[in-house]
Amino acid sequence: MQIPDLPPPAIPRLSHRHRAMLLEMGVPVWWPDPQAASTPPPVEAPVSQAPTARTETRSALPPQRSVTPPPARVTSAPARVQQIRPHDTALDAWPHLEALQAAIQACTRCGLAQGRQCAVPGMGDSQPDWLIVGEAPGEEEDRQGLPFVGRAGQLLDRMLAAMQLTRTQKVYIANVLKCRPPMNRNPDPVEMAACSPYLLRQIQLLRPKMVLAMGRFAAQTLLSEGGALSADQARQLPLGKLRGRIHQVTLGGLALPVVVTYHPAYLLRSPAEKAKAWADLCLAMDAMDNFHRH
């Protein structure tokens, strides 16, 4: 769809005092000063020539370019994902968890296989009530081949203990990516597309009653694959907009509730958000209680 040309925005008119306040706060003032041509304002004297050159360049652009944003980078993701989807192995090629784990450990679907020490299929009860889905292995997980074994894993264990759970009883823990991204960078859309069949097959075989998505990339994968949101919506909405409610999804042929919460690694960096994470866990526990009552 062609975006219609928009009228050029009105140029704010700032007094010398307003411009000085903005510059003092570190806010760049790129629009031209109406009096700049005649008498340069005092606040502009310390500014180097480089910002002035950028100001002249922006003012010379046609109006339609200044109001038409460049295409978002995520628009290229669907095309890249489609390149790998036709090569996905059929989900029934792995008849049980052991076969699936062996396939994950031998996987070379994407470039992450070249730099890993160990693939990380997952761990826990083979008949769980709870499925915990994280984002990707970290350094310690890559070394041991187990999910959530670093400081974030210790916090996860305390969270599970508060729910009267352990990682080996009624709980299974997995990640969206089964291999560690270099330097713990964010997962790439192609990498998530390559790994998603493994996660879907895990869900089919485990048949959990409740899914906890920990972190933005886990939420994006589960909600978009499960039909709760489109791929674009899942990528664009921040995690804060996805938590606080129960999402109904269909994953691996199963209708499942998904609760989104913060990743334990994020909670270690932002302890003030732990109260919100606990509220998410209470929401999930209430949903589980309703499931058992019915």
C-alpha positions as CSV (number, residue, x, y, z in Angstrom):
1,M,0.0,0.0,0.0
2,Q,1.4,3.4,-1.0
3,I,1.7,5.9,1.8
4,P,0.2,9.3,0.8
5,D,2.5,12.3,1.0
6,L,2.0,14.2,4.2
7,P,2.2,18.0,4.6
8,P,5.5,19.2,6.0
9,P,5.4,19.6,9.8
10,A,5.1,23.0,11.4
11,I,8.5,24.2,12.5
12,P,8.6,25.0,16.2
13,R,9.5,28.5,17.1
14,L,11.8,28.5,20.1
15,S,13.1,31.5,21.9
16,H,16.8,31.8,22.8
17,R,15.8,30.7,26.4
18,H,14.1,27.5,25.2
19,R,16.9,26.6,22.9
20,A,19.4,27.1,25.7
21,M,17.4,24.9,28.0
22,L,17.2,22.1,25.5
23,L,20.9,22.2,24.7
24,E,21.7,22.2,28.5
25,M,19.7,18.9,28.8
26,G,21.5,17.4,25.9
27,V,18.6,17.5,23.5
28,P,19.8,18.3,20.0
29,V,17.9,21.2,18.4
30,W,18.1,20.6,14.6
31,W,15.4,22.9,13.3
32,P,16.6,26.3,12.1
33,D,16.5,29.4,14.2
34,P,14.5,32.1,12.5
35,Q,17.0,34.7,13.6
36,A,20.1,32.7,12.7
37,A,20.5,34.4,9.4
38,S,20.8,37.8,10.9
39,T,22.2,37.5,14.4
40,P,23.4,34.1,15.8
41,P,22.1,33.5,19.3
42,P,24.6,33.3,22.1
43,V,23.8,29.7,22.9
44,E,24.9,28.6,19.4
45,A,28.5,29.9,19.8
46,P,30.0,26.8,21.6
47,V,28.4,24.4,19.1
48,S,30.9,22.8,16.7
49,Q,30.5,23.0,12.9
50,A,29.5,19.3,12.5
51,P,26.0,19.8,14.0
52,T,25.5,22.9,11.9
53,A,26.3,20.9,8.8
54,R,23.7,18.3,9.8
55,T,21.1,21.1,10.4
56,E,21.7,22.5,6.9
57,T,21.4,19.0,5.4
58,R,18.1,18.3,7.1
59,S,16.6,21.6,6.2
60,A,17.4,21.0,2.5
61,L,15.6,17.7,2.3
62,P,12.2,17.6,0.6
63,P,9.2,17.8,3.0
64,Q,8.0,14.3,2.1
65,R,11.3,12.7,3.1
66,S,11.3,14.3,6.5
67,V,7.9,12.8,7.4
68,T,8.1,9.4,5.8
69,P,9.9,6.9,8.1
70,P,12.3,4.4,6.6
71,P,11.0,0.8,6.5
72,A,11.5,-1.1,9.8
73,R,14.2,-3.7,9.8
74,V,11.7,-6.4,10.9
75,T,10.0,-6.3,7.6
76,S,12.8,-8.4,6.1
77,A,12.3,-11.2,8.7
78,P,9.3,-13.0,7.1
79,A,11.2,-13.4,3.8
80,R,14.2,-14.8,5.6
81,V,12.0,-17.1,7.6
82,Q,10.2,-18.4,4.6
83,Q,13.6,-19.6,3.2
84,I,14.0,-22.1,5.9
85,R,10.4,-23.2,6.5
86,P,10.1,-25.5,3.5
87,H,13.1,-27.5,4.8
88,D,11.6,-28.1,8.2
89,T,11.6,-31.8,9.2
90,A,8.2,-33.2,9.8
91,L,7.3,-33.1,13.5
92,D,6.5,-36.8,13.6
93,A,10.1,-37.6,12.6
94,W,10.9,-37.6,16.3
95,P,8.6,-40.2,17.9
96,H,9.8,-39.6,21.5
97,L,11.9,-37.2,23.6
98,E,15.1,-39.2,23.3
99,A,15.0,-39.1,19.5
100,L,14.2,-35.4,19.6
101,Q,17.1,-34.7,22.0
102,A,19.5,-36.6,19.7
103,A,18.3,-34.6,16.7
104,I,18.9,-31.3,18.6
105,Q,22.3,-32.3,19.7
106,A,23.3,-33.2,16.1
107,C,21.5,-30.2,14.6
108,T,23.2,-28.0,11.9
109,R,20.1,-26.1,10.8
110,C,21.8,-22.7,11.3
111,G,25.2,-21.1,11.9
112,L,24.9,-21.3,15.7
113,A,26.0,-25.0,15.4
114,Q,29.5,-24.0,14.4
115,G,30.3,-22.1,17.6
116,R,28.5,-24.1,20.2
117,Q,30.1,-26.4,22.8
118,C,26.9,-28.2,23.6
119,A,23.3,-28.0,22.3
120,V,20.8,-27.5,25.1
121,P,17.6,-29.6,24.4
122,G,16.0,-29.1,27.8
123,M,15.5,-30.9,31.1
124,G,12.8,-31.9,33.6
125,D,9.8,-34.1,34.1
126,S,8.7,-36.0,30.9
127,Q,5.0,-35.6,32.0
128,P,5.0,-32.0,33.3
129,D,2.2,-29.7,34.3
130,W,4.4,-26.7,33.7
131,L,6.6,-25.9,30.6
132,I,9.1,-23.1,31.2
133,V,10.3,-21.6,28.0
134,G,13.4,-19.3,28.0
135,E,15.1,-17.5,25.2
136,A,18.6,-19.0,24.5
137,P,21.4,-20.8,26.3
138,G,24.1,-18.6,28.0
139,E,27.7,-19.3,28.6
140,E,27.3,-21.8,31.4
141,E,24.4,-23.6,29.7
142,D,26.5,-23.9,26.6
143,R,29.3,-25.5,28.7
144,Q,27.0,-28.0,30.6
145,G,24.3,-28.7,28.0
146,L,21.6,-27.8,30.5
147,P,19.1,-24.9,30.6
148,F,19.2,-22.2,33.3
149,V,22.2,-23.3,35.3
150,G,23.9,-19.9,35.9
151,R,22.8,-17.1,38.2
152,A,19.5,-16.8,36.2
153,G,18.9,-20.5,36.8
154,Q,19.5,-20.1,40.6
155,L,16.8,-17.3,40.6
156,L,14.5,-19.5,38.5
157,D,14.9,-22.3,41.1
158,R,13.9,-19.9,43.9
159,M,10.9,-18.8,41.9
160,L,9.8,-22.4,41.4
161,A,10.4,-23.1,45.1
162,A,8.0,-20.2,45.9
163,M,5.5,-22.0,43.7
164,Q,6.2,-25.3,45.5
165,L,7.8,-26.7,42.4
166,T,11.2,-28.0,41.4
167,R,12.8,-28.3,38.0
168,T,12.6,-32.1,38.0
169,Q,9.0,-32.6,39.2
170,K,6.0,-31.5,37.2
171,V,8.2,-29.0,35.4
172,Y,10.1,-29.1,32.1
173,I,12.5,-26.3,31.1
174,A,13.5,-25.5,27.5
175,N,14.6,-22.6,25.4
176,V,13.5,-21.2,22.1
177,L,17.1,-21.5,20.8
178,K,18.9,-24.7,21.5
179,C,22.4,-23.3,20.9
180,R,24.1,-20.2,22.4
181,P,24.3,-17.1,20.2
182,P,27.8,-15.6,20.1
183,M,28.4,-13.2,23.0
184,N,24.9,-13.8,24.2
185,R,23.5,-11.5,21.6
186,N,19.7,-11.5,20.8
187,P,18.3,-14.4,18.8
188,D,18.0,-13.9,15.0
189,P,14.6,-14.4,13.4
190,V,16.1,-17.1,11.1
191,E,17.6,-18.9,14.1
192,M,14.3,-18.9,15.9
193,A,12.6,-20.2,12.8
194,A,15.1,-23.0,12.5
195,C,14.6,-24.0,16.2
196,S,10.8,-23.6,16.5
197,P,10.0,-27.1,15.1
198,Y,12.0,-28.6,18.0
199,L,10.0,-26.6,20.5
200,L,6.7,-27.4,18.9
201,R,7.6,-31.1,19.0
202,Q,8.6,-30.8,22.6
203,I,5.2,-29.4,23.4
204,Q,3.5,-32.2,21.5
205,L,5.4,-34.9,23.4
206,L,5.3,-33.3,26.8
207,R,1.6,-32.1,26.7
208,P,2.0,-29.5,29.5
209,K,-1.0,-27.9,31.1
210,M,0.5,-24.4,31.5
211,V,3.3,-22.6,29.6
212,L,5.4,-19.8,31.1
213,A,7.2,-17.7,28.5
214,M,10.2,-16.0,30.1
215,G,11.5,-13.1,28.1
216,R,10.6,-11.2,25.0
217,F,11.8,-13.7,22.4
218,A,10.1,-16.6,24.1
219,A,6.9,-14.6,24.2
220,Q,7.2,-13.7,20.5
221,T,7.7,-17.3,19.4
222,L,5.0,-18.8,21.5
223,L,2.3,-16.2,20.8
224,S,3.0,-15.9,17.1
225,E,3.4,-19.7,16.5
226,G,0.3,-20.3,18.6
227,G,-1.9,-17.8,16.7
228,A,-2.5,-15.4,19.6
229,L,-0.8,-12.6,17.7
230,S,0.6,-12.0,14.2
231,A,4.3,-12.2,13.8
232,D,4.5,-8.4,13.4
233,Q,2.4,-7.8,16.5
234,A,4.5,-10.2,18.5
235,R,7.7,-8.4,17.4
236,Q,6.5,-4.9,17.9
237,L,4.7,-5.1,21.3
238,P,7.0,-4.7,24.3
239,L,7.0,-7.5,26.9
240,G,5.2,-5.2,29.4
241,K,2.2,-5.1,27.1
242,L,2.1,-8.9,26.8
243,R,2.3,-9.8,30.5
244,G,-0.5,-9.6,33.0
245,R,-3.0,-11.8,31.2
246,I,-3.5,-15.3,30.0
247,H,-3.0,-15.9,26.2
248,Q,-4.9,-18.8,24.7
249,V,-2.8,-20.5,21.9
250,T,-2.6,-23.6,19.9
251,L,0.8,-25.2,19.8
252,G,1.6,-28.6,18.5
253,G,-2.1,-29.3,18.1
254,L,-2.8,-28.5,21.8
255,A,-4.9,-25.7,23.2
256,L,-2.7,-24.2,25.9
257,P,-2.7,-21.1,28.2
258,V,0.5,-19.0,28.1
259,V,1.5,-16.5,30.7
260,V,4.3,-14.1,29.7
261,T,6.8,-12.8,32.3
262,Y,10.3,-11.4,32.6
263,H,13.4,-13.5,32.1
264,P,15.3,-14.2,35.3
265,A,18.4,-12.7,33.8
266,Y,16.5,-9.4,33.4
267,L,15.2,-9.6,37.0
268,L,18.8,-9.8,38.2
269,R,19.6,-6.6,36.3
270,S,16.3,-5.0,37.4
271,P,15.3,-6.2,40.9
272,A,12.4,-3.7,41.1
273,E,10.5,-5.8,38.5
274,K,10.5,-8.9,40.7
275,A,7.1,-7.9,42.1
276,K,5.6,-7.9,38.6
277,A,7.1,-11.3,37.9
278,W,5.6,-12.6,41.1
279,A,2.2,-11.3,40.0
280,D,2.6,-13.1,36.7
281,L,3.4,-16.4,38.6
282,C,0.4,-15.9,40.8
283,L,-1.8,-15.4,37.7
284,A,-0.4,-18.7,36.2
285,M,-1.0,-20.6,39.5
286,D,-4.5,-19.3,39.7
287,A,-5.1,-20.6,36.2
288,M,-3.6,-23.9,37.0
289,D,-5.9,-24.2,40.1
290,N,-8.9,-23.5,37.9
291,F,-7.7,-26.2,35.5
292,H,-7.5,-28.8,38.3
293,R,-10.9,-27.8,39.7
294,H,-12.5,-28.4,36.3
